[in-house]
Each structure stands twice: as C-alpha cells, then as structure tokens.
Amino acid sequence: MSVVIVGTLDTKAEEIGFASDVLTAQGVDVHVVDVGVMGEPGFDPDTSAGEVAEAAGTTLESLRGEADRGEAIEAMGEGAAAVARRLHEEGVLDGVLGLGGSGNTSVATTAMRALPVGVPKLMVSTMASGDTEPYVGASDVTMMYSVADIEGLNQLSRRVIANAALAMAGMVSNDADVDVDERPAVAVTMFGVTTPCVKTARRYLEDRGYETIVFHATGTGGRAMEDLVRQGVVDGVLDVTTTEWADELVGGVLAAGPDRLDAAAEMGIPQVVSVGALDMVNFGPRESVPAEFEGRQFHVHNPQVTLMRTTAEENAELGEIVAGKLNDATGPTALALPLGGVSMLDAEGEDFHDPEADAALFDALRDTLDEDVELIEYDGNVNDDAFAERIAATLDEYMREAGVGPAE
C-alpha cells in the first residue's frame, strides 16, 4: 500500500518527514509530492515541485519570478491534481495525506478532489475548523484541525500529525470488504419537501432491480451528483428536486452553480427531471436574509433555515433555464410537471401555494422545451404516489430501452 503526501518541502519538510516516518513504520510505502514554490526542498521528494509545475503547463522558474502567490497556488494545485490522477492510474496512490496552512490546503485538496470517491483523502490543516466547503467541495475529503499551526514539531503537533498518519495507514491497509452492488445505479435528488416523492420512487425502482443513490439538494449535493454522473458511477438520473437552480438564480445559500443539469445531458444517460422545490430560495436564520428581499413571503423552516417563495417572474426565468438545459440532452430525457404543486409547501392550503407563480414556471417550460424532450404533466402534487411512480416508471422504461436497466 502506498500513501502520497502532498506538501511544501521548502517550509514543511520536518513535519512531512515525520508523517512519512510514521507511515513507513506501519509498513506503508510513501511517495512525497513537493508543491513548494519559494525555496529549495528540505529533502529530495519522489515528485519534485518542478515536475508539478510542468504538469500544470508552466515552470517553477516562472512561478517564482512572475506569478503572484495566488497564481502560483492555483497552478501548483492544477499540477498536483494531474500528478495525483497519474499516480492513481499507475497504482502508486492508494491514499493522499496533506499537511499545511491555507496555501497547501488549497493545493493538496485540489489534488484530492481530482481523485475518485472512495480513495482515502485526509488533510491536516489550520483551516479545518472554519468554512471547509472551498476545500472539500463535493468530494469525500476528510479534514483534521491541526489545533496549533503546522510550524515545527512539538508535543502537540507530533500527536496530531501522528494520529493523521496512523488514520491514513489504517484506511489504506485494511479492506472494509464493502459489497459492490452490481445493480444499475440511479441518482435521485431530494429535499425535505420532496421526500415522500423520493421514497415512493425509490421503492418502485428498487423493487425492479435498481440501486438508488440519493443526493440532498443543498448545493454540494447537486454538485456531487453531477461529478459522479461524469465519472460514470450512475446509469440514470431521477432529478426530482432541481431547487438549487432557484438559489443560483435568486441568490440563495444552496446554489450548485451554473453547470447544474449539465452532466446527464452531456453524458447521454437516461434522465427524468422534475421541478421539485423550485418554489423556494434558501437562506440561513431569518436575520441573515439580505435586506433587498424584505417584503417577500417567507417560511421559517427551523432556526437555521429560512425559505423564501419564488415569484412568478423568477419562476418564468427558471422555466427557461431548466428547459434550455434539457434541450441540450444527448440521451433519452423527460420533464415531469406536477401541476398541483412542486413541494409540500406548495400544496393547496400551505404557505407557498401560489397557482400564478406555478403557472409562470410551467408555461415557460412548455414554451421553451424542444419536441424531442418528453413532457409529462400530472394534475396533482409532486409528493403524490401516482406522480412518483409515473416518473420512476418512465426512467425504468428509458433505461431498459438504452440497455442499462436490470437483467430480465
């Protein structure tokens, strides 16, 4: 088993050397990738900083001479990602360990995020006790707070680094014997207000021989799903909950980025897409909602989550965006509209029930959608069992016709 350590040997050679010694004592091979830019390495690495720079299409000399620190970090991150992918393909990388402050945390986690889900990734960082989303993203990076700065070895840093090295040794040296499900995999998106739909659809699909993987539509959840679709992990998509696009358009806190809804279309895999929770934009506590939205309709979901109803104008724009994304699909695609409400809160008698706003969404979708995208319309709510079973049955039909459904 081999662990790759990504670190700056011009500033953290002592600490990286200590981690390497702990791993070696556990019978683990170590491959050190140097990403230091400013000075000479404290010891000879297995992959030099110059090689990392070259993997990013530049040179160490140019990064030292012309680039500012931010540009150098970005370039070394790109290079480290390319090196990590190559080492993994060559069988030299079974896990990645990183040590450092903000700069090397950015570089090392960029390399980690380039690797498939399931490859052990552990970052010991001074940044691990704050907002880790920029470092973890939609991957399975594990972050350990260093407590003290990683600057020299002392009784505290030795313990923290040793624990990290031992944890990494355990991850790469032990087989958890996790069963690999050979059933076709379907990615499903869910929010609390679309949970009944997803539960019914999951039962329908699993009864027919599929494995379902559910993603919480919280921004990172949508990005994770898109990444796994591109990696070929899933065979079909039941995108019940496209609410992240409301946050992207209006400015909520759970946006998944402008590439949301692109992966399945690009990969040509079967997909059935609905408009779950496009009636809402997500914010944190009520007092955190930007002043520009005062006067809008809100629903306090809990002390940490405030929901804001989308307007007819916003829904019309969302309809054009979603339909435009689906029009680019290269595989079998359907759009499913629950005309009786797109979430629990949009049902008749609930806080967000707004037939005019929903109509603006549905009309824009109908007007923009190409004829080669199947349009499914249902008179009830997104959480009705009949709607859930219909969209699941449609995806099942698509996947069987495409030859990626369960064996008969």
C-alpha positions in Angstrom: 0.0 0.0 0.0 1.2 3.5 -0.9 0.3 6.9 0.5 1.1 10.1 -1.4 1.9 13.1 0.9 1.4 16.4 -0.8 3.3 19.3 0.9 5.6 22.2 0.6 9.1 20.8 1.3 10.6 24.3 1.4 8.6 25.2 4.6 7.2 21.9 6.0 10.0 19.3 5.4 10.3 18.4 9.1 6.6 17.8 9.6 6.2 15.9 6.3 9.3 13.8 7.1 7.8 12.9 10.5 4.5 11.9 8.9 6.4 9.8 6.4 8.3 8.1 9.2 5.1 7.2 11.0 3.6 5.7 7.8 6.8 3.8 7.0 6.8 2.3 10.5 3.3 0.9 9.7 4.6 -0.8 6.6 3.1 1.7 4.2 5.1 3.0 1.2 5.3 6.7 0.9 5.5 8.9 -2.2 6.2 12.6 -1.4 5.0 15.2 -3.9 6.6 18.6 -3.3 4.5 21.6 -4.1 6.7 24.3 -2.6 7.4 27.2 -4.8 9.6 29.7 -3.0 12.6 27.8 -1.8 14.6 24.6 -2.0 13.2 21.4 -0.6 14.3 20.2 2.8 14.8 16.7 1.4 14.6 15.1 -2.1 10.9 14.3 -2.9 9.7 11.5 -5.2 8.0 14.1 -7.4 9.6 17.5 -7.5 8.0 20.9 -7.4 9.3 21.4 -10.9 7.5 18.3 -12.2 4.3 19.5 -10.5 4.7 22.9 -12.3 5.3 21.2 -15.6 2.1 19.1 -15.1 0.3 22.4 -14.9 1.8 23.6 -18.1 4.2 26.1 -16.6 7.7 26.1 -14.9 8.8 26.6 -11.4 11.0 29.5 -12.5 8.1 31.4 -14.0 6.0 30.8 -10.9 8.9 32.1 -8.7 9.6 35.1 -10.9 6.4 36.4 -12.5 3.3 34.9 -10.8 1.8 36.3 -7.6 1.2 33.9 -4.7 -2.4 33.3 -5.7 -1.5 32.4 -9.2 1.3 30.1 -8.0 -1.0 28.3 -5.6 -3.6 27.8 -8.4 -1.0 26.5 -10.8 0.5 24.1 -8.3 -3.0 22.8 -7.4 -3.6 22.0 -11.1 -0.3 20.3 -11.4 -0.8 18.3 -8.1 -4.2 17.2 -9.4 -2.7 15.9 -12.6 0.1 14.2 -10.7 -2.3 12.6 -8.3 -4.5 11.3 -11.1 -1.5 9.8 -12.9 -0.1 8.1 -9.7 -3.6 6.6 -9.0 -3.8 5.3 -12.5 -0.3 3.8 -12.2 -1.3 2.1 -8.9 1.2 4.2 -6.9 -1.5 6.0 -4.9 -3.8 4.3 -2.5 -4.5 7.4 -0.3 -3.5 11.0 0.0 -2.3 12.9 3.1 -1.8 16.6 3.2 -0.3 18.9 5.9 -0.3 22.7 5.9 -1.9 26.1 6.2 -4.2 27.9 3.8 -1.9 27.7 0.8 -1.0 24.0 0.9 -4.6 23.1 2.0 -5.8 24.7 -1.3 -3.1 22.8 -3.3 -3.4 19.4 -1.6 -7.2 19.4 -1.6 -7.3 20.3 -5.2 -5.3 17.1 -5.9 -7.6 15.2 -3.6 -10.8 16.3 -5.3 -9.4 15.1 -8.6 -9.5 11.5 -7.4 -12.5 9.2 -7.4 -14.8 8.9 -4.4 -13.6 6.2 -2.1 -9.9 6.9 -2.4 -8.8 7.9 1.2 -8.1 11.6 1.4 -7.0 13.3 4.7 -6.0 16.9 5.1 -4.4 18.1 8.4 -5.0 21.9 8.2 -5.2 25.1 10.2 -8.3 25.8 8.1 -10.2 22.8 9.1 -12.2 24.5 11.9 -13.7 27.1 9.7 -15.6 27.0 6.4 -14.3 23.9 4.7 -16.5 24.0 1.6 -13.9 25.5 -0.7 -11.5 22.6 0.2 -13.9 19.7 0.4 -16.3 20.7 -2.3 -18.4 17.8 -3.5 -15.8 15.2 -2.7 -15.1 12.9 0.3 -12.1 14.8 1.6 -11.6 14.4 5.4 -10.2 17.4 7.2 -8.5 17.3 10.6 -7.9 20.5 12.5 -4.2 20.9 13.4 -5.1 22.9 16.6 -1.7 24.7 16.5 0.0 26.0 13.4 2.0 23.4 11.4 5.3 25.1 12.1 7.8 22.8 13.7 7.4 19.7 15.7 6.3 19.8 19.3 4.3 17.7 21.8 1.1 18.9 20.2 1.9 18.8 16.5 3.6 15.4 16.8 0.5 13.9 18.3 -1.9 15.4 15.7 0.3 14.5 12.7 1.0 11.0 14.1 -2.8 10.5 14.5 -3.4 11.6 10.9 -0.7 9.3 9.6 -2.0 6.4 11.6 -5.5 7.1 10.4 -4.3 7.1 6.8 -2.3 3.9 7.3 -5.5 2.3 8.7 -7.5 3.4 5.7 -5.2 2.1 3.0 -4.1 -1.1 4.9 -7.4 -2.5 5.8 -10.1 -3.9 3.5 -13.6 -3.0 4.7 -15.0 -5.7 2.5 -17.7 -3.4 1.3 -20.1 -5.3 -1.1 -20.2 -3.8 -4.6 -23.7 -3.7 -5.8 -23.9 -4.9 -9.4 -27.4 -3.5 -10.0 -27.8 -0.5 -12.3 -27.5 2.7 -10.2 -29.9 5.6 -10.3 -29.1 9.0 -8.9 -32.0 10.7 -7.2 -32.2 14.3 -5.8 -34.2 15.1 -2.7 -35.2 17.9 -0.3 -37.2 17.6 2.9 -40.3 19.0 1.0 -40.0 16.3 -1.8 -39.1 13.4 0.5 -42.4 11.5 0.1 -42.0 11.5 -3.7 -38.4 10.2 -3.5 -39.3 7.5 -1.0 -42.1 6.2 -3.3 -39.9 6.4 -6.4 -37.0 4.6 -4.6 -39.3 1.7 -3.6 -40.6 1.4 -7.2 -37.1 1.4 -8.7 -35.5 -0.9 -6.1 -38.4 -3.4 -6.5 -37.5 -3.5 -10.1 -33.8 -4.3 -9.6 -32.1 -0.8 -9.4 -29.8 0.6 -6.7 -30.7 4.2 -5.8 -28.2 6.8 -4.6 -30.0 9.9 -3.1 -28.4 13.3 -3.1 -29.6 16.1 -0.8 -30.1 19.2 -3.0 -28.0 21.5 -0.8 -25.7 22.8 -3.5 -22.9 20.5 -2.7 -25.3 17.6 -3.1 -26.2 18.6 -6.6 -22.5 19.2 -7.5 -21.6 15.7 -6.1 -24.3 14.1 -8.2 -23.1 15.9 -11.3 -19.5 14.8 -10.7 -20.5 11.2 -10.2 -22.5 11.2 -13.4 -19.4 12.4 -15.3 -17.4 9.7 -13.6 -19.8 7.1 -14.9 -20.8 5.9 -11.4 -24.5 6.1 -12.1 -26.5 4.8 -15.1 -29.6 7.0 -14.9 -30.9 10.1 -13.1 -34.2 10.8 -11.5 -33.8 14.5 -10.8 -36.9 15.1 -8.7 -35.5 18.2 -6.9 -34.0 21.0 -9.0 -34.4 23.6 -6.3 -30.7 24.5 -6.4 -31.4 26.5 -9.6 -33.7 28.8 -7.6 -30.8 29.6 -5.3 -28.5 30.0 -8.2 -30.8 32.5 -9.9 -32.1 34.5 -7.0 -29.1 34.4 -4.6 -29.8 31.8 -2.0 -27.2 29.8 0.0 -27.7 26.4 -1.6 -26.8 27.1 -5.2 -25.0 24.3 -7.1 -23.5 26.5 -9.8 -24.4 27.2 -13.4 -23.4 23.7 -14.5 -26.3 22.0 -12.6 -28.3 19.8 -15.0 -25.4 19.6 -17.5 -23.8 16.2 -16.7 -26.6 13.8 -17.6 -27.3 15.8 -20.7 -23.6 15.7 -21.8 -23.1 12.0 -20.9 -26.2 10.9 -22.7 -27.6 8.8 -19.9 -31.3 8.4 -19.3 -32.9 11.1 -17.1 -36.3 12.2 -15.9 -36.3 15.7 -14.5 -38.9 17.5 -12.4 -39.3 20.9 -10.8 -39.2 19.9 -7.1 -38.9 22.8 -4.7 -38.5 25.5 -7.3 -41.0 27.4 -5.3 -38.3 28.3 -2.7 -35.0 30.0 -2.2 -32.9 29.0 0.8 -31.3 31.3 3.4 -29.9 30.8 6.9 -31.5 32.3 10.1 -34.3 34.8 9.4 -32.0 37.7 10.4 -29.4 36.6 7.7 -31.8 37.2 4.8 -30.4 40.2 2.7 -32.3 43.4 3.2 -33.2 43.5 -0.6 -35.7 40.7 0.0 -37.7 42.4 2.7 -41.4 42.3 2.0 -41.2 38.9 0.3 -43.0 35.8 1.5 -41.0 33.7 4.0 -41.4 30.4 5.8 -39.1 29.8 8.8 -38.3 26.1 8.4 -36.2 26.0 11.6 -34.0 28.4 13.4 -31.2 27.8 10.9 -33.2 27.7 7.7 -35.4 30.3 6.2 -37.3 29.7 2.9 -38.4 32.4 0.5 -41.2 31.9 -2.0 -40.1 32.4 -5.7 -42.1 34.9 -7.7 -43.9 34.5 -11.0 -41.1 36.4 -12.7 -38.4 34.3 -11.2 -40.3 31.1 -12.0 -40.6 32.2 -15.6 -36.9 32.6 -15.8 -36.3 29.3 -14.1 -38.5 27.6 -16.6 -36.5 28.9 -19.5 -33.2 27.9 -17.8 -34.3 24.3 -17.0 -35.9 23.7 -20.4 -32.8 25.1 -22.1 -30.6 22.6 -20.2 -32.8 19.7 -21.1 -32.9 20.7 -24.7 -29.1 20.1 -24.8 -29.5 16.4 -23.7 -28.0 13.8 -25.9 -29.8 10.9 -24.2 -33.5 10.0 -23.5 -34.9 12.8 -21.4 -38.3 13.6 -19.9 -39.6 16.7 -18.0 -42.3 15.9 -15.4 -44.6 18.7 -14.2 -46.7 18.2 -11.0 -49.4 20.8 -11.7 -50.8 20.6 -8.2 -47.7 21.9 -6.5 -43.9 21.4 -6.7 -43.3 20.8 -2.9 -45.1 20.1 0.4 -45.3 23.9 1.0 -46.8 24.5 -2.5 -49.8 22.2 -1.9 -53.2 23.8 -1.6 -53.7 25.4 1.8 -49.9 25.6 2.5 -47.7 28.7 2.9 -46.2 28.7 -0.6 -49.3 27.7 -2.6 -49.3 30.1 -5.5 -51.0 28.9 -8.7 -50.0 32.1 -10.6 -46.3 31.6 -9.8 -46.5 27.9 -10.7 -48.3 28.7 -13.9 -45.5 31.1 -14.9 -43.0 28.2 -14.3 -45.0 25.6 -16.2 -45.8 28.0 -19.2 -42.1 28.9 -19.6 -41.1 25.3 -19.5 -43.7 24.3 -22.2 -42.8 27.3 -24.4 -39.1 26.6 -24.3 -38.9 22.8 -24.3 -37.9 21.1 -27.6 -40.2 18.5 -29.0 -37.7 15.7 -28.6 -37.9 16.0 -24.8 -40.9 14.1 -23.5 -43.3 16.2 -21.4 -45.2 14.6 -18.6 -48.0 16.5 -16.9 -49.8 15.4 -13.8 -52.7 17.2 -12.1 -51.6 16.5 -8.5 -48.7 17.4 -6.2 -45.1 16.3 -6.6 -45.4 14.2 -3.5 -48.4 12.1 -4.7 -47.6 8.4 -5.0 -49.1 8.3 -8.5 -46.7 11.1 -9.7 -43.7 9.4 -8.1 -44.5 6.0 -9.6 -45.1 7.6 -13.0 -41.7 9.3 -13.2 -39.9 6.2 -11.8 -41.7 4.0 -14.4 -40.6 6.4 -17.2 -37.0 6.3 -16.2 -37.2 2.5 -15.9 -38.5 2.3 -19.5 -35.8 4.7 -20.7 -33.0 2.7 -19.0 -34.2 -0.7 -20.3 -34.5 0.7 -23.9 -31.0 2.0 -23.6 -29.7 -1.3 -22.4 -28.7 -0.2 -18.9 -31.6 -1.5 -17.0 -31.7 -4.6 -14.8 -31.3 -8.0 -16.4 -34.6 -9.6 -17.1 
